[in-house]
Structure formats: structure tokens, C-alpha cells
Amino acid sequence: MIDETAVFAAFEAAWQQRHYAEVDRLLCDPALSRDTAAELVMIDLEYRWRFPLPAPDCDRAVVPNEPQVEDYCRLLPGLADHQELSKDLLSEEYRVRLRWSEPPTLEDLARRFGCLSRQVIEGLVQRVQQEVPHRWISVVRGETELVRTRFHRSLEVGRQSVGQPPPFGEVHVAEGRKLIIAALDNVQVSRKQLRLSCAAAGVQLENLSSQVAVKVGFRSWVRPGQTLENALPLTVAIGDLELRITR
């Protein structure tokens, strides 16, 4: 009988030491039970999204960088035959991608996990969203709330660039998501104005602009190129807009 505790310890050690061949050997061990293999997959998902394998190791790996559940099911076919495991693996992929990249959409998950109803998938996603640390941002003009959204890792805010949707749409950028808070011709807001990141104290503000300073609270300013970490709740003024950031 396999000692599961020893297997998990060896798997974690192989990842910590970047022994990728040993990681793959343990992951593919045919002697593993289905439940033990699923636990290794969930550990592996976190590592491969957070610490992508460098070349040429990624070319030799049994699953790619930024893997999806299906990559593991092709490797370990028994995982795909159990609905409860599908729920666990979907939740873990969503959680990992929410923390370290961009999460899949509900439409993508519904297409990929046909064995689960849309209602079940929505429930799993909502549960994970509540579990993963996040912050809320509201964009306000005067007393009118224009948009409210949540971010988990980081969020860029700025004015519209050519080809981007109007306020208050979102686009994918190199660092994750961008929330567009001003139209193309609103020069009070830079195209790349702020990057907001979750921090232990509350939120970290990085002013990405080369020209536009932003007012934080009643007295502080974050000048172009500066970074500030602040407790929540927090109000940031940019032109005639306020960003209200809360837990």
C-alpha cells in the first residue's frame, strides 16, 4: 500500500527543488489511487501556473505550462470518470488561475465540463471567488456610482486607448485586467494610470503615468512613478472621478 503522506512530501520536495523529471515521474505513477492522483494534480496546477517551467524543461514535461484540467485527464484518464472529482478539479483550476493569471469564463467552463450543469458551475465559481482574497473598486462621479467590480491579484485602471472599449469596459493586458475609466479624449486620466494590487495592509497603488498625479485620501499624493501601500477603505481622486477601494 502506498504511503500517501510520503508521496505528497516527495512531490512537494521535487517541485521546491525544481526536479521536473521527478515531478513528472510521481505524477504519472500508475500505482497511485485515483484520489491520490487528483490531489497531486491540484498541487501541480498551482506550481505550473505560478512557476512556469523554463525551456527546454517545458518541452519535455508531461503537461504544458498553464495547464487545464483536460491536460491531466489525458495523462490520467480515470480522473474524467468521476463527477465529484470534476467539481474539485474545476474549482482548483479556477482558484489557481484567479490568483496567478486570468480565470476562465463561465462559458468556457460550461463548454469544457459538459458533465456539470451551468448552475453547479456558477455555484463552484462563486464559492472560489469568495474564498480567494479580493478587493472591490467603485468608480464614482459626484454621487453617482458608474461601475463596481472586484479584483483578486491586480487591476490596471486608465483611460481608453485606440481599439479599446469605452468606459467602463475591461480588456486583458500584460499584467492581467485593465478597467477603462475615461474616454479617449479625457486627458485628465492617463492611458496607463494606476495598477492596484492586493497587499497585506490593504492595497498597493503604483502610478504608471508619466504625467498625472493622483490624490489619495485627503492629503497624500502618488506622483508619476511612485508606489504607495495603504489601508482600506481608501479613496483615490483622478480628475473628476473617485476610485473607492474596499474589502
Secondary structure, 3 states (H helix, E strand, C coil): CCCHHHHHHHHHHHHHCCCHHHHHHHHCCCCCCHHHHHHHHHHHHHHHHHCCCCCCHHHHCCCCCCCCHHHHHHHCHHHHHCHHHHHHHHHHHHHHHHHHCCCCCHHHHHHHCCCCCHHHHHHHHHHHHHHCCCEEEEEEECCEEEEEEEECCEEEEEECCCCCCCCCCEEEECCEEEEEEECCCCCCCCCCCEEEEECCCEEEEEECCCCCCEEECCCEEECCCCEEEEECCEEEEECCEEEEEEC
